[in-house]
Amino acid sequence: MTRVAVTSRSFSRHPVLRAELLDRYPEVTFNDDGLSLGGSALVHYLSGHEKAIVALETLDAATLDALPDLHVVSKYGVGFDLLDLQTMARRGMRLGWTGGVNRRSVAELAIAFMIALLREIPAATAELRAGTWKNRIGRQLSDRTVGIVGCGHVGKDLVILLRAFGCRVIAHDILDFPDFYAAHDVTPVGLEDLLRDADVVTLHLPLDDTTRGILDRQRLALMKPDAVLINTARGGLVDETVLREMLESGRLAGAGFDVFAVEPPEDVALFDLPNFLATPHIGGSAAEAILAMGRAAIAGLDDARVPGNGWPPGS
């Protein structure tokens, strides 16, 4: 009988997902102890299982090679930057993955960041808690220029939501989506032009060798001083040290991050800034998204393919 391991804590404590998985696979190990799994602990947890549902765990070459019984990995969530796809392909391991299952959850969080930062809600809240009653004058999201870096599943969903605010939307992506851009009045631009022009810059990129550190000191310096930067995609896209310097000096009006290069973040000084808003990687943690991601992961245990030849997309 096939044995399945689930590393995700939110999946493991979800009664509907547990029941639906057990209906397909009676032999399941759930992460009921709420373990944070990595390295040798992850190897120990996954040992003896033929299939696994994983979330934010790192499956590098050493880990995968230490698990000879593991043949299928199904992704709970959409990012696969923590998976060594080359090792999976070398071993003939199959990957279950569905893109875009949490797009609305992430897009809504990005909108929440935009509104909160433009209205200076983090600073106003901090002042109120400190006993200061100050009427801050913020700005509306409506009619602003929003630059979307990465117009995949989340980026496209964000375009649709921004229409309600009458925003001018510009986008940068290595791929071209002329039909979508034309249908939704999106202007494709180069990355540097986007950074110079946008009032709000929001990142929706995967993390790989081509995107790591894509917003470095030189590119961050292109942004307008009254602009805000949103990252609900992946940590490592932005130089966080330079970002902190720019927020401290007033060179950038604000930033909202759900993801960090190291999680939990090491640069806690960022959290003390009144123009920085942070959440602990909750972009896909809406109840609706958890259910959709979980069901996609269950389906991926059976509908899985060996990585390679352009699959999964963006790899």
N, C-alpha and C positions, 0 to 999 in steps of 0.2 A: 504494500500500500504506500502511495506517495506521501511523503512527509513535507509539510509546508511550515516555514518560519515567517513570522511577522515581526519586524523590528520596530515599526511605528507605534508610539504610545497612544496617539489619538485614534488610530485604527483599532488598536487592541482593546480600548475601552468603549468602542462604539457598538452598542448592542445589535443594531441592524447589520452592520458590516460583519461582525462576528458570526451571526446566524447565517448570512448568505454565503460566507466562505466555508463554514462548517458543513453546509448543505452540499457543497461540491467536494470538499476535502475533509474527511472526518479527523485526520491526524494533523492537527495544527498546534504549533507552539506560539503562543501570544506573549507579548512583552508586558505581562501583568504586573511586574515589579517596577515598571517605569524606568528601566535601565537606559543610560546613555551609552551607546555601544560604539566601540572603535577598537582598532588594533586586535590584540590577542583576545580581548573580551568578545569582540564581534565574531572572530573565528570560532571561538568556543560556542557561542550562541547558535551559529548557523551550521555547525558540524552535524553531519548525519541527516541533513535535509536535502531533498532533491530540488525543491523550489523555494523561493523566498520573495516576500513583498518587502521592499526597502524604501526608506524615505530620505533622510539627510545623512545617511551613513556613507563613509568613504570605502568603496570597494576598489582598492588598487590592485596591482599585479600580485604583490605578496599575499594579500588577503585572499584573492581569488584562487591562486595556486595552492593555498593551504586548504581549499575546500573541494576535494576531488569529486564528492557526491553531488555538488550543486550544479544543476544543468539549466535552470531557468531563473532569471531575476526579473521581477515585475516592479515597475516604478510607481510608487504612491506619491504623486506629484508630477511635475513636468520637466524639471531640470535633470540633466544626466551628466553634468560636469564632474560629479563625484564618482562616476563609474569609469573604469578603465576599459573602454570599448575595444581597444586593440587586443588586450588580453582575452576579453570575452570572445572576440572573433577567432583568435588563435586556438582557443580551447573548444570552439564550436558551441559556446554557451548562447542561449537565446535570451533576448530582452523583450519584455512586454512594456509598451510605452504608448500613451495616447496624449497628443498635444492639445493644449488649450482647455483642458477640463476645469481649470480654476480661473479662467480669464476674467469672468465678471467680478469675482471676489478681489482679485489683484487690481483690476481697473478701478473699482470703487474705492479701494484704499488709496490709490494714487490721487483720485479726485479729493478725497478727504484731506490728504496732505496739502494739496494745492490751496484749498479754501482756508485751512487752518493757518498756513504760513502767510498767505496774502492778507488775511485779517489779523495777523500777529497774535493769534490765540495763545501759543505757548508763552510768550512774554507777558501777555495780559494776565494769564492764569498765575504765573509765578509772582507777579506784582501783587495780585489780590491775596494770595496766600501769605505774602510778607506784610500784609496790612496796608498796602498802597492802593488807593482808589484813583485810577488814571484812565481817562477816556482816550484810548488809542484810536487813531484814524488809519484804518487799513485800506485795502484795495479789493475790488470785486474780481472774481474770476471771469465774469461775463465780459466778452469782447476783447479779451487779451489774446496775445499770440502764444500758442502752446507748441513747443517743439518736441516731437516724439522720436526718440532715437531707438529704432527697432520696431518695425511695423508688422510684427507677426500676430499671433492670436490675441495677446493682450493689447498690443498697440492698436490693432483694428477695432477692438471692442471699445477702447478708450476714445477713439475718433467718434464713434457713434454716441457715446455719452456726452462728449464735449459739444455736440451740436445743440443740445438744449441750452447751453450757455452762450451760444453765438460766437464761440471762439474762432479765431483764424488759426488753422492747424497747418503746420509744416512738418515734414517727416524726412528722416534719413534712414536708409536701409541699404544693405549690399545687394538686395534683390529689388526688382521693380514691380510695382503693382498698379499699372496704368488704369485698369478698369475700376479698381477700388478707389484709387485717388480721384478719378474723374467723377465717380458716382457720389463721393462724399466731400468734394471740394477741398482736397488735400493737395498741398504743393510740395513736391519732392525737392529737396535741396541737399547740398553737401553738408557734412558735419560741421565744418568751421562756420559756414554761413548760418546754420541753424543756431549755433551757440551765440553768435553775435546778435541775432534778430529776436530770439524768443524771450518772452517775459517769464515763462515757465519751461524748464527743460526736464523731461521725464524719461527715464531709461527703462527699456524693455528688451534687453539683450541677453543671450546666453553668455556664459563665461567660458572662454577658450583662449588659445594663444593669440588670436587676432583681436580680442576685446579686452584682455586683462590690462588694466591701467589705461584704458582708452581716454579717460578724462584725467590727464596729467596736468602738471603746472601750466604748461603752455596753452592747453585747450581750456582749462578752467579760467584762465586769464581773459579769454575772449568773451566770457559772459558779461552781461550788463550788471552794474552794481546793484540795481534794484530787482534783479531776477532771482528766482528761487529754483533749486535743483531737487528733483525727486528721484530716489532709487528704490523701487520695489522689485527689482529684477534679481541681481546677484551681487554679493560682496566681491570686491576686487576690481570692479569696473572703474572706481574713482580713487584717486590718491587722497586718503582720508586725512593725512597730516596737512597737506596743502589746503584741503577744504576747511579744516579747523582754523588755519591761519587767516583765510579769507573771511570766514564768518566773524572771527574775533576783531578783525580790522575794519569791518563794515564794507569790505570789497565785494561781498555777496550778501544779499538781503536775508536769505534763509535757505535751509535745506531740510528735507524730510527723508529719512532712511529707514527701511524695514530690514535691510540686509547689510552685512559687514564682512570685511576681508577675513576677520577672525570672529567666530561666534562662540561664546559671548565676546563682545568687543573688548579690546585691550586699552584703547584710548578713551577712557571714561571721561576725560576732560571735555569731550564733545557734548556730553549730556548736561553739563553745567551751563551751556550757552543758551541764552534766551531765544535765539533765532534758529535753534536746532530742535527738530522733532523726531523722536525715534520710537520704533516698536520692535519687538523681538521676533522678527521673521514670521509675521502672522498673515502675510498676504493671502495665502491659501487656506486660512483657518476659519473661514465662515462655515457655518453648519452645512449650508448647501454645497459648498465646494468640497468639504470633507467627504460627504456622501458620494459626490460625483467622482472624486479622485479614488476613493476606496473601491467603488464598483468598477472603474476602469482598471485598477490594479488587479482585482479578482479576475476580470476577463483576460488580462494580460498573462496570467499564469498558463492559459491555454493558447491564446493568440499571440505568440511570440516569435521573433525572428532573430537570426544571427546578425549582429551589426555589420555594416559594410555596404559598399556600393550606394552611398548616399543615404543610407538609412541607419539610425533615425535622422530626420531632416535637421540640418544645422550641425551635424557631427563632423 
